[in-house]
Amino acid sequence: MVMFVALILLLVLTLLGVGLARMQTVEERLAQNDSNHQLALQTAEATLQAAYDADAGGVYTNFTGAAPGLATVQTEMQSTGTTLGYNSTWSTPGVNTIVYNGPVLASAPAAANPQYVIEQMPTAVIPGCNLGNAAAAGNQVSIHRITAHANGGDGTASATVQIYHITGC
């Protein structure tokens, strides 16, 4: 009888130990996934900042859809796989994508270099500008949409961030 109770107790302790070991493995995977996602997000944000700085510094001026990183909304939304429009993906970037490998990301252990694209949006009149004089010099508003995409350390996580750069008026 004592041997039977000891075997049952040993079985219960073994099952408890196996369960705890599995729980530890799951928690480790959760932590790794979160780390990959955070790395992807931080890399995408650093890329977005670098693209914003370049755009604000006047590096990009030719929005014909032919220069890397620059596109008009029409070429992006009507793409057929040659640009980063709705028919293309970040894993097979088109001609309008710039791959960023700047000094901020030189040591980042990302699975692939982050990418960004800058789109020229239609002009608009923002609050505070004179609507009747919108076409006059100084009242024109330029809007650029900057989108950056990055992967995590092992490629299982990705992040895409976007910002609008508005100048004028």
Secondary structure as a PSIPRED ss2 file (coil, helix, strand):
# PSIPRED VFORMAT (PSIPRED V4.0)

   1 M C   1.000  0.000  0.000
   2 V H   0.000  1.000  0.000
   3 M H   0.000  1.000  0.000
   4 F H   0.000  1.000  0.000
   5 V H   0.000  1.000  0.000
   6 A H   0.000  1.000  0.000
   7 L H   0.000  1.000  0.000
   8 I H   0.000  1.000  0.000
   9 L H   0.000  1.000  0.000
  10 L H   0.000  1.000  0.000
  11 L H   0.000  1.000  0.000
  12 V H   0.000  1.000  0.000
  13 L H   0.000  1.000  0.000
  14 T H   0.000  1.000  0.000
  15 L H   0.000  1.000  0.000
  16 L H   0.000  1.000  0.000
  17 G H   0.000  1.000  0.000
  18 V H   0.000  1.000  0.000
  19 G H   0.000  1.000  0.000
  20 L H   0.000  1.000  0.000
  21 A H   0.000  1.000  0.000
  22 R H   0.000  1.000  0.000
  23 M H   0.000  1.000  0.000
  24 Q H   0.000  1.000  0.000
  25 T H   0.000  1.000  0.000
  26 V H   0.000  1.000  0.000
  27 E H   0.000  1.000  0.000
  28 E H   0.000  1.000  0.000
  29 R H   0.000  1.000  0.000
  30 L H   0.000  1.000  0.000
  31 A H   0.000  1.000  0.000
  32 Q H   0.000  1.000  0.000
  33 N H   0.000  1.000  0.000
  34 D H   0.000  1.000  0.000
  35 S H   0.000  1.000  0.000
  36 N H   0.000  1.000  0.000
  37 H H   0.000  1.000  0.000
  38 Q H   0.000  1.000  0.000
  39 L H   0.000  1.000  0.000
  40 A H   0.000  1.000  0.000
  41 L H   0.000  1.000  0.000
  42 Q H   0.000  1.000  0.000
  43 T H   0.000  1.000  0.000
  44 A H   0.000  1.000  0.000
  45 E H   0.000  1.000  0.000
  46 A H   0.000  1.000  0.000
  47 T H   0.000  1.000  0.000
  48 L H   0.000  1.000  0.000
  49 Q H   0.000  1.000  0.000
  50 A H   0.000  1.000  0.000
  51 A H   0.000  1.000  0.000
  52 Y H   0.000  1.000  0.000
  53 D H   0.000  1.000  0.000
  54 A H   0.000  1.000  0.000
  55 D H   0.000  1.000  0.000
  56 A H   0.000  1.000  0.000
  57 G C   1.000  0.000  0.000
  58 G C   1.000  0.000  0.000
  59 V C   1.000  0.000  0.000
  60 Y C   1.000  0.000  0.000
  61 T C   1.000  0.000  0.000
  62 N C   1.000  0.000  0.000
  63 F C   1.000  0.000  0.000
  64 T C   1.000  0.000  0.000
  65 G C   1.000  0.000  0.000
  66 A C   1.000  0.000  0.000
  67 A C   1.000  0.000  0.000
  68 P C   1.000  0.000  0.000
  69 G C   1.000  0.000  0.000
  70 L E   0.000  0.000  1.000
  71 A E   0.000  0.000  1.000
  72 T E   0.000  0.000  1.000
  73 V H   0.000  1.000  0.000
  74 Q H   0.000  1.000  0.000
  75 T H   0.000  1.000  0.000
  76 E H   0.000  1.000  0.000
  77 M H   0.000  1.000  0.000
  78 Q C   1.000  0.000  0.000
  79 S C   1.000  0.000  0.000
  80 T C   1.000  0.000  0.000
  81 G C   1.000  0.000  0.000
  82 T C   1.000  0.000  0.000
  83 T C   1.000  0.000  0.000
  84 L C   1.000  0.000  0.000
  85 G C   1.000  0.000  0.000
  86 Y C   1.000  0.000  0.000
  87 N C   1.000  0.000  0.000
  88 S C   1.000  0.000  0.000
  89 T C   1.000  0.000  0.000
  90 W C   1.000  0.000  0.000
  91 S C   1.000  0.000  0.000
  92 T C   1.000  0.000  0.000
  93 P C   1.000  0.000  0.000
  94 G C   1.000  0.000  0.000
  95 V C   1.000  0.000  0.000
  96 N C   1.000  0.000  0.000
  97 T C   1.000  0.000  0.000
  98 I E   0.000  0.000  1.000
  99 V E   0.000  0.000  1.000
 100 Y C   1.000  0.000  0.000
 101 N C   1.000  0.000  0.000
 102 G C   1.000  0.000  0.000
 103 P H   0.000  1.000  0.000
 104 V H   0.000  1.000  0.000
 105 L H   0.000  1.000  0.000
 106 A C   1.000  0.000  0.000
 107 S C   1.000  0.000  0.000
 108 A C   1.000  0.000  0.000
 109 P C   1.000  0.000  0.000
 110 A C   1.000  0.000  0.000
 111 A C   1.000  0.000  0.000
 112 A C   1.000  0.000  0.000
 113 N C   1.000  0.000  0.000
 114 P C   1.000  0.000  0.000
 115 Q E   0.000  0.000  1.000
 116 Y E   0.000  0.000  1.000
 117 V E   0.000  0.000  1.000
 118 I E   0.000  0.000  1.000
 119 E E   0.000  0.000  1.000
 120 Q E   0.000  0.000  1.000
 121 M C   1.000  0.000  0.000
 122 P C   1.000  0.000  0.000
 123 T C   1.000  0.000  0.000
 124 A C   1.000  0.000  0.000
 125 V C   1.000  0.000  0.000
 126 I C   1.000  0.000  0.000
 127 P C   1.000  0.000  0.000
 128 G C   1.000  0.000  0.000
 129 C C   1.000  0.000  0.000
 130 N C   1.000  0.000  0.000
 131 L H   0.000  1.000  0.000
 132 G H   0.000  1.000  0.000
 133 N H   0.000  1.000  0.000
 134 A C   1.000  0.000  0.000
 135 A C   1.000  0.000  0.000
 136 A C   1.000  0.000  0.000
 137 A C   1.000  0.000  0.000
 138 G C   1.000  0.000  0.000
 139 N C   1.000  0.000  0.000
 140 Q C   1.000  0.000  0.000
 141 V C   1.000  0.000  0.000
 142 S E   0.000  0.000  1.000
 143 I E   0.000  0.000  1.000
 144 H E   0.000  0.000  1.000
 145 R E   0.000  0.000  1.000
 146 I E   0.000  0.000  1.000
 147 T E   0.000  0.000  1.000
 148 A E   0.000  0.000  1.000
 149 H E   0.000  0.000  1.000
 150 A E   0.000  0.000  1.000
 151 N E   0.000  0.000  1.000
 152 G C   1.000  0.000  0.000
 153 G C   1.000  0.000  0.000
 154 D C   1.000  0.000  0.000
 155 G C   1.000  0.000  0.000
 156 T C   1.000  0.000  0.000
 157 A C   1.000  0.000  0.000
 158 S E   0.000  0.000  1.000
 159 A E   0.000  0.000  1.000
 160 T E   0.000  0.000  1.000
 161 V E   0.000  0.000  1.000
 162 Q E   0.000  0.000  1.000
 163 I E   0.000  0.000  1.000
 164 Y E   0.000  0.000  1.000
 165 H E   0.000  0.000  1.000
 166 I E   0.000  0.000  1.000
 167 T E   0.000  0.000  1.000
 168 G C   1.000  0.000  0.000
 169 C C   1.000  0.000  0.000
